[in-house]
Amino acid sequence: MANKPRPGAVRKSKKGPTAGTGGHGRKALEGKGPTPKAEDRPYHKAYRAKQLAERSAARRAGGKP
């Protein structure tokens, strides 16, 4: 059966997907700015330590008239 009724449904080759990122690589190459200091990053241990220090300092200062 040489001419199949649906020739478009047949894969022409068994190669992988077409090369290219679809534009994602451009985003990755854009500058993201400087890395913030450790105490400015909310997920960093130093940030938590700074917050605790500020809270305890405020508690010490605010307690006395």
PDB file of N, CA, C and O in Angstrom:
ATOM      1  N   MET A   1       0.851  -1.177   0.000  1.00  0.00           N
ATOM      2  CA  MET A   1       0.000   0.000   0.000  1.00  0.00           C
ATOM      3  C   MET A   1       0.896   1.238   0.000  1.00  0.00           C
ATOM      4  O   MET A   1       1.335   1.689   1.058  1.00  0.00           O
ATOM      5  N   ALA A   2       1.160   1.772  -1.156  1.00  0.00           N
ATOM      6  CA  ALA A   2       2.115   2.865  -1.304  1.00  0.00           C
ATOM      7  C   ALA A   2       1.540   4.189  -0.837  1.00  0.00           C
ATOM      8  O   ALA A   2       2.152   4.868  -0.013  1.00  0.00           O
ATOM      9  N   ASN A   3       0.372   4.571  -1.348  1.00  0.00           N
ATOM     10  CA  ASN A   3      -0.218   5.858  -0.978  1.00  0.00           C
ATOM     11  C   ASN A   3      -1.231   5.668   0.138  1.00  0.00           C
ATOM     12  O   ASN A   3      -2.337   5.175  -0.084  1.00  0.00           O
ATOM     13  N   LYS A   4      -0.838   6.065   1.338  1.00  0.00           N
ATOM     14  CA  LYS A   4      -1.749   5.937   2.475  1.00  0.00           C
ATOM     15  C   LYS A   4      -2.762   7.084   2.423  1.00  0.00           C
ATOM     16  O   LYS A   4      -2.451   8.151   1.892  1.00  0.00           O
ATOM     17  N   PRO A   5      -3.952   6.886   2.958  1.00  0.00           N
ATOM     18  CA  PRO A   5      -4.972   7.942   2.899  1.00  0.00           C
ATOM     19  C   PRO A   5      -4.622   9.174   3.746  1.00  0.00           C
ATOM     20  O   PRO A   5      -5.085  10.276   3.450  1.00  0.00           O
ATOM     21  N   ARG A   6      -3.805   8.995   4.800  1.00  0.00           N
ATOM     22  CA  ARG A   6      -3.448  10.140   5.652  1.00  0.00           C
ATOM     23  C   ARG A   6      -1.929  10.282   5.712  1.00  0.00           C
ATOM     24  O   ARG A   6      -1.327   9.936   6.728  1.00  0.00           O
ATOM     25  N   PRO A   7      -1.298  10.781   4.654  1.00  0.00           N
ATOM     26  CA  PRO A   7       0.161  10.850   4.652  1.00  0.00           C
ATOM     27  C   PRO A   7       0.726  11.851   5.659  1.00  0.00           C
ATOM     28  O   PRO A   7       1.878  11.719   6.073  1.00  0.00           O
ATOM     29  N   GLY A   8      -0.069  12.854   6.060  1.00  0.00           N
ATOM     30  CA  GLY A   8       0.415  13.847   7.017  1.00  0.00           C
ATOM     31  C   GLY A   8       0.567  13.284   8.411  1.00  0.00           C
ATOM     32  O   GLY A   8       1.308  13.836   9.224  1.00  0.00           O
ATOM     33  N   ALA A   9      -0.126  12.186   8.705  1.00  0.00           N
ATOM     34  CA  ALA A   9      -0.088  11.618  10.044  1.00  0.00           C
ATOM     35  C   ALA A   9       1.157  10.778  10.274  1.00  0.00           C
ATOM     36  O   ALA A   9       1.456  10.406  11.408  1.00  0.00           O
ATOM     37  N   VAL A  10       1.879  10.480   9.213  1.00  0.00           N
ATOM     38  CA  VAL A  10       3.054   9.628   9.333  1.00  0.00           C
ATOM     39  C   VAL A  10       4.269  10.498   9.614  1.00  0.00           C
ATOM     40  O   VAL A  10       4.504  11.493   8.929  1.00  0.00           O
ATOM     41  N   ARG A  11       5.040  10.113  10.631  1.00  0.00           N
ATOM     42  CA  ARG A  11       6.252  10.853  10.971  1.00  0.00           C
ATOM     43  C   ARG A  11       7.296  10.643   9.882  1.00  0.00           C
ATOM     44  O   ARG A  11       7.520   9.521   9.428  1.00  0.00           O
ATOM     45  N   LYS A  12       7.928  11.731   9.473  1.00  0.00           N
ATOM     46  CA  LYS A  12       8.884  11.646   8.367  1.00  0.00           C
ATOM     47  C   LYS A  12      10.236  11.106   8.833  1.00  0.00           C
ATOM     48  O   LYS A  12      10.897  10.382   8.090  1.00  0.00           O
ATOM     49  N   SER A  13      10.650  11.445  10.042  1.00  0.00           N
ATOM     50  CA  SER A  13      11.934  10.961  10.541  1.00  0.00           C
ATOM     51  C   SER A  13      11.813  10.701  12.036  1.00  0.00           C
ATOM     52  O   SER A  13      10.875  11.166  12.685  1.00  0.00           O
ATOM     53  N   LYS A  14      12.759   9.963  12.567  1.00  0.00           N
ATOM     54  CA  LYS A  14      12.724   9.639  13.989  1.00  0.00           C
ATOM     55  C   LYS A  14      13.739  10.460  14.770  1.00  0.00           C
ATOM     56  O   LYS A  14      14.223  10.028  15.816  1.00  0.00           O
ATOM     57  N   LYS A  15      14.054  11.627  14.269  1.00  0.00           N
ATOM     58  CA  LYS A  15      15.003  12.500  14.949  1.00  0.00           C
ATOM     59  C   LYS A  15      14.302  13.192  16.117  1.00  0.00           C
ATOM     60  O   LYS A  15      13.075  13.172  16.210  1.00  0.00           O
ATOM     61  N   GLY A  16      15.078  13.796  16.996  1.00  0.00           N
ATOM     62  CA  GLY A  16      14.539  14.478  18.169  1.00  0.00           C
ATOM     63  C   GLY A  16      13.911  15.810  17.811  1.00  0.00           C
ATOM     64  O   GLY A  16      13.733  16.115  16.631  1.00  0.00           O
ATOM     65  N   PRO A  17      13.572  16.610  18.818  1.00  0.00           N
ATOM     66  CA  PRO A  17      12.952  17.908  18.575  1.00  0.00           C
ATOM     67  C   PRO A  17      13.923  18.872  17.892  1.00  0.00           C
ATOM     68  O   PRO A  17      15.139  18.687  17.937  1.00  0.00           O
ATOM     69  N   THR A  18      13.365  19.888  17.269  1.00  0.00           N
ATOM     70  CA  THR A  18      14.173  20.885  16.572  1.00  0.00           C
ATOM     71  C   THR A  18      15.047  21.630  17.575  1.00  0.00           C
ATOM     72  O   THR A  18      14.618  21.918  18.693  1.00  0.00           O
ATOM     73  N   ALA A  19      16.260  21.936  17.172  1.00  0.00           N
ATOM     74  CA  ALA A  19      17.185  22.624  18.069  1.00  0.00           C
ATOM     75  C   ALA A  19      16.699  24.034  18.345  1.00  0.00           C
ATOM     76  O   ALA A  19      16.066  24.661  17.495  1.00  0.00           O
ATOM     77  N   GLY A  20      16.996  24.526  19.530  1.00  0.00           N
ATOM     78  CA  GLY A  20      16.607  25.887  19.897  1.00  0.00           C
ATOM     79  C   GLY A  20      15.908  25.891  21.238  1.00  0.00           C
ATOM     80  O   GLY A  20      15.373  24.873  21.676  1.00  0.00           O
ATOM     81  N   THR A  21      15.917  27.041  21.887  1.00  0.00           N
ATOM     82  CA  THR A  21      15.357  27.139  23.230  1.00  0.00           C
ATOM     83  C   THR A  21      13.936  27.668  23.223  1.00  0.00           C
ATOM     84  O   THR A  21      13.240  27.593  24.235  1.00  0.00           O
ATOM     85  N   GLY A  22      13.501  28.200  22.100  1.00  0.00           N
ATOM     86  CA  GLY A  22      12.186  28.825  22.083  1.00  0.00           C
ATOM     87  C   GLY A  22      12.217  30.187  22.753  1.00  0.00           C
ATOM     88  O   GLY A  22      11.176  30.695  23.169  1.00  0.00           O
ATOM     89  N   GLY A  23      13.389  30.780  22.863  1.00  0.00           N
ATOM     90  CA  GLY A  23      13.498  32.122  23.435  1.00  0.00           C
ATOM     91  C   GLY A  23      13.860  32.141  24.900  1.00  0.00           C
ATOM     92  O   GLY A  23      14.094  33.216  25.452  1.00  0.00           O
ATOM     93  N   HIS A  24      13.916  30.981  25.560  1.00  0.00           N
ATOM     94  CA  HIS A  24      14.221  30.971  26.991  1.00  0.00           C
ATOM     95  C   HIS A  24      15.670  31.359  27.256  1.00  0.00           C
ATOM     96  O   HIS A  24      15.971  31.943  28.297  1.00  0.00           O
ATOM     97  N   GLY A  25      16.561  31.046  26.340  1.00  0.00           N
ATOM     98  CA  GLY A  25      17.974  31.358  26.519  1.00  0.00           C
ATOM     99  C   GLY A  25      18.227  32.844  26.591  1.00  0.00           C
ATOM    100  O   GLY A  25      19.122  33.289  27.310  1.00  0.00           O
ATOM    101  N   ARG A  26      17.448  33.621  25.854  1.00  0.00           N
ATOM    102  CA  ARG A  26      17.630  35.075  25.868  1.00  0.00           C
ATOM    103  C   ARG A  26      17.355  35.638  27.246  1.00  0.00           C
ATOM    104  O   ARG A  26      18.074  36.516  27.723  1.00  0.00           O
ATOM    105  N   LYS A  27      16.313  35.132  27.887  1.00  0.00           N
ATOM    106  CA  LYS A  27      15.971  35.615  29.217  1.00  0.00           C
ATOM    107  C   LYS A  27      17.089  35.300  30.203  1.00  0.00           C
ATOM    108  O   LYS A  27      17.437  36.116  31.056  1.00  0.00           O
ATOM    109  N   ALA A  28      17.640  34.100  30.065  1.00  0.00           N
ATOM    110  CA  ALA A  28      18.690  33.679  30.991  1.00  0.00           C
ATOM    111  C   ALA A  28      19.935  34.529  30.828  1.00  0.00           C
ATOM    112  O   ALA A  28      20.677  34.727  31.790  1.00  0.00           O
ATOM    113  N   LEU A  29      20.176  35.036  29.622  1.00  0.00           N
ATOM    114  CA  LEU A  29      21.383  35.805  29.372  1.00  0.00           C
ATOM    115  C   LEU A  29      21.238  37.269  29.774  1.00  0.00           C
ATOM    116  O   LEU A  29      22.236  37.982  29.882  1.00  0.00           O
ATOM    117  N   GLU A  30      20.009  37.722  29.996  1.00  0.00           N
ATOM    118  CA  GLU A  30      19.814  39.112  30.403  1.00  0.00           C
ATOM    119  C   GLU A  30      20.385  39.306  31.799  1.00  0.00           C
ATOM    120  O   GLU A  30      20.362  38.394  32.625  1.00  0.00           O
ATOM    121  N   GLY A  31      20.896  40.500  32.052  1.00  0.00           N
ATOM    122  CA  GLY A  31      21.459  40.793  33.361  1.00  0.00           C
ATOM    123  C   GLY A  31      20.383  40.790  34.427  1.00  0.00           C
ATOM    124  O   GLY A  31      19.288  41.313  34.214  1.00  0.00           O
ATOM    125  N   LYS A  32      20.686  40.209  35.562  1.00  0.00           N
ATOM    126  CA  LYS A  32      19.713  40.153  36.647  1.00  0.00           C
ATOM    127  C   LYS A  32      20.106  41.079  37.785  1.00  0.00           C
ATOM    128  O   LYS A  32      19.466  41.077  38.836  1.00  0.00           O
ATOM    129  N   GLY A  33      21.146  41.866  37.586  1.00  0.00           N
ATOM    130  CA  GLY A  33      21.559  42.808  38.617  1.00  0.00           C
ATOM    131  C   GLY A  33      22.489  42.147  39.625  1.00  0.00           C
ATOM    132  O   GLY A  33      22.702  40.936  39.584  1.00  0.00           O
ATOM    133  N   PRO A  34      23.040  42.950  40.528  1.00  0.00           N
ATOM    134  CA  PRO A  34      23.975  42.408  41.508  1.00  0.00           C
ATOM    135  C   PRO A  34      23.265  41.563  42.558  1.00  0.00           C
ATOM    136  O   PRO A  34      22.079  41.755  42.829  1.00  0.00           O
ATOM    137  N   THR A  35      23.997  40.636  43.139  1.00  0.00           N
ATOM    138  CA  THR A  35      23.447  39.795  44.201  1.00  0.00           C
ATOM    139  C   THR A  35      23.319  40.637  45.461  1.00  0.00           C
ATOM    140  O   THR A  35      24.285  41.287  45.862  1.00  0.00           O
ATOM    141  N   PRO A  36      22.145  40.641  46.099  1.00  0.00           N
ATOM    142  CA  PRO A  36      22.003  41.425  47.327  1.00  0.00           C
ATOM    143  C   PRO A  36      22.839  40.836  48.466  1.00  0.00           C
ATOM    144  O   PRO A  36      23.199  39.659  48.443  1.00  0.00           O
ATOM    145  N   LYS A  37      23.137  41.663  49.449  1.00  0.00           N
ATOM    146  CA  LYS A  37      23.898  41.201  50.604  1.00  0.00           C
ATOM    147  C   LYS A  37      23.101  40.128  51.338  1.00  0.00           C
ATOM    148  O   LYS A  37      21.878  40.063  51.215  1.00  0.00           O
ATOM    149  N   ALA A  38      23.792  39.296  52.093  1.00  0.00           N
ATOM    150  CA  ALA A  38      23.150  38.169  52.776  1.00  0.00           C
ATOM    151  C   ALA A  38      22.035  38.655  53.701  1.00  0.00           C
ATOM    152  O   ALA A  38      20.980  38.026  53.788  1.00  0.00           O
ATOM    153  N   GLU A  39      22.272  39.782  54.395  1.00  0.00           N
ATOM    154  CA  GLU A  39      21.248  40.250  55.345  1.00  0.00           C
ATOM    155  C   GLU A  39      20.044  40.879  54.655  1.00  0.00           C
ATOM    156  O   GLU A  39      19.039  41.171  55.303  1.00  0.00           O
ATOM    157  N   ASP A  40      20.141  41.090  53.332  1.00  0.00           N
ATOM    158  CA  ASP A  40      19.008  41.630  52.573  1.00  0.00           C
ATOM    159  C   ASP A  40      18.174  40.538  51.922  1.00  0.00           C
ATOM    160  O   ASP A  40      17.103  40.812  51.380  1.00  0.00           O
ATOM    161  N   ARG A  41      18.663  39.286  51.972  1.00  0.00           N
ATOM    162  CA  ARG A  41      17.923  38.181  51.350  1.00  0.00           C
ATOM    163  C   ARG A  41      17.048  37.507  52.394  1.00  0.00           C
ATOM    164  O   ARG A  41      17.572  36.965  53.366  1.00  0.00           O
ATOM    165  N   PRO A  42      15.717  37.524  52.222  1.00  0.00           N
ATOM    166  CA  PRO A  42      14.818  37.016  53.266  1.00  0.00           C
ATOM    167  C   PRO A  42      14.998  35.535  53.584  1.00  0.00           C
ATOM    168  O   PRO A  42      14.639  35.100  54.679  1.00  0.00           O
ATOM    169  N   TYR A  43      15.543  34.752  52.660  1.00  0.00           N
ATOM    170  CA  TYR A  43      15.681  33.309  52.887  1.00  0.00           C
ATOM    171  C   TYR A  43      17.042  32.951  53.485  1.00  0.00           C
ATOM    172  O   TYR A  43      17.352  31.772  53.657  1.00  0.00           O
ATOM    173  N   HIS A  44      17.858  33.968  53.804  1.00  0.00           N
ATOM    174  CA  HIS A  44      19.213  33.701  54.289  1.00  0.00           C
ATOM    175  C   HIS A  44      19.258  33.740  55.811  1.00  0.00           C
ATOM    176  O   HIS A  44      18.478  34.443  56.455  1.00  0.00           O
ATOM    177  N   LYS A  45      20.185  32.973  56.371  1.00  0.00           N
ATOM    178  CA  LYS A  45      20.338  32.905  57.820  1.00  0.00           C
ATOM    179  C   LYS A  45      20.719  34.269  58.405  1.00  0.00           C
ATOM    180  O   LYS A  45      20.257  34.640  59.483  1.00  0.00           O
ATOM    181  N   ALA A  46      21.559  35.004  57.689  1.00  0.00           N
ATOM    182  CA  ALA A  46      22.005  36.322  58.157  1.00  0.00           C
ATOM    183  C   ALA A  46      20.836  37.299  58.248  1.00  0.00           C
ATOM    184  O   ALA A  46      20.814  38.158  59.129  1.00  0.00           O
ATOM    185  N   TYR A  47      19.867  37.172  57.344  1.00  0.00           N
ATOM    186  CA  TYR A  47      18.682  38.041  57.360  1.00  0.00           C
ATOM    187  C   TYR A  47      17.902  37.808  58.650  1.00  0.00           C
ATOM    188  O   TYR A  47      17.493  38.753  59.325  1.00  0.00           O
ATOM    189  N   ARG A  48      17.703  36.538  58.979  1.00  0.00           N
ATOM    190  CA  ARG A  48      16.958  36.200  60.188  1.00  0.00           C
ATOM    191  C   ARG A  48      17.685  36.719  61.426  1.00  0.00           C
ATOM    192  O   ARG A  48      17.058  37.242  62.348  1.00  0.00           O
ATOM    193  N   ALA A  49      19.006  36.574  61.443  1.00  0.00           N
ATOM    194  CA  ALA A  49      19.800  37.041  62.579  1.00  0.00           C
ATOM    195  C   ALA A  49      19.672  38.554  62.735  1.00  0.00           C
ATOM    196  O   ALA A  49      19.558  39.060  63.852  1.00  0.00           O
ATOM    197  N   LYS A  50      19.690  39.271  61.614  1.00  0.00           N
ATOM    198  CA  LYS A  50      19.568  40.729  61.642  1.00  0.00           C
ATOM    199  C   LYS A  50      18.192  41.134  62.180  1.00  0.00           C
ATOM    200  O   LYS A  50      18.082  42.061  62.982  1.00  0.00           O
ATOM    201  N   GLN A  51      17.145  40.433  61.735  1.00  0.00           N
ATOM    202  CA  GLN A  51      15.789  40.740  62.200  1.00  0.00           C
ATOM    203  C   GLN A  51      15.680  40.518  63.710  1.00  0.00           C
ATOM    204  O   GLN A  51      15.108  41.338  64.428  1.00  0.00           O
ATOM    205  N   LEU A  52      16.235  39.397  64.180  1.00  0.00           N
ATOM    206  CA  LEU A  52      16.197  39.107  65.616  1.00  0.00           C
ATOM    207  C   LEU A  52      16.952  40.175  66.406  1.00  0.00           C
ATOM    208  O   LEU A  52      16.490  40.615  67.459  1.00  0.00           O
ATOM    209  N   ALA A  53      18.108  40.589  65.900  1.00  0.00           N
ATOM    210  CA  ALA A  53      18.909  41.607  66.579  1.00  0.00           C
ATOM    211  C   ALA A  53      18.145  42.928  66.650  1.00  0.00           C
ATOM    212  O   ALA A  53      18.148  43.596  67.684  1.00  0.00           O
ATOM    213  N   GLU A  54      17.497  43.301  65.557  1.00  0.00           N
ATOM    214  CA  GLU A  54      16.723  44.551  65.536  1.00  0.00           C
ATOM    215  C   GLU A  54      15.554  44.482  66.510  1.00  0.00           C
ATOM    216  O   GLU A  54      15.265  45.444  67.222  1.00  0.00           O
ATOM    217  N   ARG A  55      14.882  43.321  66.530  1.00  0.00           N
ATOM    218  CA  ARG A  55      13.736  43.165  67.426  1.00  0.00           C
ATOM    219  C   ARG A  55      14.164  43.248  68.885  1.00  0.00           C
ATOM    220  O   ARG A  55      13.523  43.919  69.694  1.00  0.00           O
ATOM    221  N   SER A  56      15.260  42.556  69.213  1.00  0.00           N
ATOM    222  CA  SER A  56      15.707  42.561  70.605  1.00  0.00           C
ATOM    223  C   SER A  56      16.214  43.948  71.013  1.00  0.00           C
ATOM    224  O   SER A  56      16.027  44.359  72.158  1.00  0.00           O
ATOM    225  N   ALA A  57      16.846  44.664  70.096  1.00  0.00           N
ATOM    226  CA  ALA A  57      17.316  46.022  70.386  1.00  0.00           C
ATOM    227  C   ALA A  57      16.131  46.954  70.620  1.00  0.00           C
ATOM    228  O   ALA A  57      16.167  47.799  71.514  1.00  0.00           O
ATOM    229  N   ALA A  58      15.093  46.800  69.824  1.00  0.00           N
ATOM    230  CA  ALA A  58      13.897  47.633  69.975  1.00  0.00           C
ATOM    231  C   ALA A  58      13.201  47.325  71.297  1.00  0.00           C
ATOM    232  O   ALA A  58      12.681  48.222  71.962  1.00  0.00           O
ATOM    233  N   ARG A  59      13.198  46.054  71.667  1.00  0.00           N
ATOM    234  CA  ARG A  59      12.554  45.656  72.918  1.00  0.00           C
ATOM    235  C   ARG A  59      13.328  46.243  74.100  1.00  0.00           C
ATOM    236  O   ARG A  59      12.728  46.720  75.064  1.00  0.00           O
ATOM    237  N   ARG A  60      14.666  46.205  74.024  1.00  0.00           N
ATOM    238  CA  ARG A  60      15.498  46.745  75.094  1.00  0.00           C
ATOM    239  C   ARG A  60      15.323  48.260  75.212  1.00  0.00           C
ATOM    240  O   ARG A  60      15.215  48.787  76.319  1.00  0.00           O
ATOM    241  N   ALA A  61      15.296  48.957  74.079  1.00  0.00           N
ATOM    242  CA  ALA A  61      15.190  50.419  74.084  1.00  0.00           C
ATOM    243  C   ALA A  61      13.780  50.875  74.459  1.00  0.00           C
ATOM    244  O   ALA A  61      13.619  51.874  75.161  1.00  0.00           O
ATOM    245  N   GLY A  62      12.778  50.163  74.004  1.00  0.00           N
ATOM    246  CA  GLY A  62      11.399  50.592  74.223  1.00  0.00           C
ATOM    247  C   GLY A  62      10.866  50.272  75.602  1.00  0.00           C
ATOM    248  O   GLY A  62       9.834  50.818  75.992  1.00  0.00           O
ATOM    249  N   GLY A  63      11.515  49.422  76.344  1.00  0.00           N
ATOM    250  CA  GLY A  63      11.011  48.989  77.647  1.00  0.00           C
ATOM    251  C   GLY A  63      11.140  50.040  78.732  1.00  0.00           C
ATOM    252  O   GLY A  63      10.331  50.081  79.658  1.00  0.00           O
ATOM    253  N   LYS A  64      12.162  50.897  78.624  1.00  0.00           N
ATOM    254  CA  LYS A  64      12.394  51.883  79.689  1.00  0.00           C
ATOM    255  C   LYS A  64      11.997  53.286  79.229  1.00  0.00           C
ATOM    256  O   LYS A  64      12.214  53.640  78.070  1.00  0.00           O
ATOM    257  N   PRO A  65      11.410  54.099  80.140  1.00  0.00           N
ATOM    258  CA  PRO A  65      10.995  55.462  79.753  1.00  0.00           C
ATOM    259  C   PRO A  65      12.145  56.435  79.657  1.00  0.00           C
ATOM    260  O   PRO A  65      11.938  57.607  79.342  1.00  0.00           O
TER     261      PRO A  65
END
